[in-house]
Amino acid sequence: KKTSKAKIYEFPGPYQVPYIGRIHDLPIQYMWLKFYEWAKTYGPIYQTSMLGAKFIIISDEKIAEDLLVKRAKIYSDRPQIRSLFDAKSTYGSMEYLPLMGRNKYWSRQRRFTHSYLTEATNNQYYGVMNFEAKRFLNNLLINPDNFGFWLEDMASKIMCQLTWDDTSFSAMYTQNAWGLLTQMSPAGPITNLITPLWELPIPINPWKKAERIRHDEQQALWMKLLLNTRAKLEKGEARSCFTKTYLQNEKTTNLSGDYEASSVIGMMALVGIFTVAGPLWYFLAAMALHPEWQKRVQEEIDEQCEGRMPTLDDAPKLPILRACIVETLRWKPNVPTGVAHEVEADDWYNGCFIAKGSRILPLDWAFMHNEDKYPDSYNYHPERYLEEKWPTYKEPLTQFPTVKGLTSFGFGQRQCLGQSLTHDELIVACGALCWGFNMKKKINPKTGKEIEIDINKSNSLLIVKPDAFQMAFEPRTQDRRKEIVHQWEVAEKKDIEERAEFLRSAKANFVTVAA
Ligand code: HEM
């Protein structure tokens, strides 16, 4: 483009229709595929726009590093999400850490979240993951056809337990997570794409009315959960959880009070559900579609864990399991468009101009299909981390492969805070599944033929999971079946007793103190 003063070069990109840009032919479904198709025409960094918002799409890891990591100082803001109230917390709403602008709320909540998650990781999640994995396996025995619900419920229960020591509302909380995920996704309400619709007056604005209800219910729940914990704490009846830790330290944190604390804690729980459940869905599909890898993982677990269900301590001894998990995340990246960063100042890259306010999209789908790094990228090859001839092979195998550091977790100052939790939960859950069950395609009882699993169909929200499919779970042996039942009975009984004992001694202490 030429101006009167100087030549300003811009990145190439598809032809832009005045005002609307390229919104008319950008499909809402599988948007990442269209972005990737354009990358093949316009190169590893190109630009497009939608209703005045400029997008710069990156499909080369090095360019993403150059901008989002090396120049993080001005590349770490977030774009506004139209269909949420004050998603960036510009006006002090303090509600959605991952969506906040680079402001003081983001900075203190990021520190808070990092510290709470690190503490949980260092304490191996207080045994919560092993406990929920045992429940999950037992549920699969009782009703294997409901496996999708069980796995999402496991992810939800783990987060609810860690944050509030209460898993009773986990199914409802999964629904809440779905509500927020839909609301923030380009493929959610139409107001995220045709943004001016959001400004219609309230009486003729169904989107704003619906969001008001969703938002208020979510905030009320978060506050109720915090207040419940405070009431228990006052009676000495609160067991360990993130909310209790906050309440015991509230005077020394730099959060502004209960509203902010309930939001940052509630958000931590929400964000940990579909991020982990999505890869779990795909892992199941991978095991059913690749029985040879399932067998290798099972043999590794049997040998290394001497017959017991694996725990986190076994992770270094289980490179094949880790390879299958990492390859699942690569094969079916669950945040395929990446999460956009917004640029805070005008900048130049490779001689091209990047205007302040541009949205930078690190297209994870493209990173994961880089044929130089991941040859035969559309197929499932865990051996790419286990055999020296592949470019991704890395030693020591006690540590690598690992999901930590994958491009899927984003870049720079905004990089995901849940990498260890994801790593650990996938090891525990996938390890437990392979230990307990043979996972297979289901047989149609009428035709006697296998029911195909279509892993190319998914939703198109920011965090993706496959469309529901059917598959079969068979306990590997009769002994294993008994063990699954037994280990859950023991764990559940112990949990009930511990809770009752805690309450008894809390009540006794309370009476003594009161007297
Ligand atoms: C496979 C699992 C996961 C994937 C692929 C994933 C991916 C991402 C991505 C792409 C971002 C944005 C990074 C950027 O802007 O550059 C992000 C941010 C974040 N993630 Fe994750 N995530 C996962 C699991 C989790 C879990 C389990 C938690 C916590 C329980 C979590 C907590 C967060 C938080 C708090 C942020 C916001 C960071 C910020 O904005 O400063 N994530 N994640």
Residues whose N, C-alpha, C, O or C-beta is under 5 A from the ligand:
A	BS01	HEM	L97 P98 R110 M268 V271 G272 T275 V276 V335 V339 S408 F409 G410 F411 Q413 R414 Q415 C416 L417 G418 L421 T422
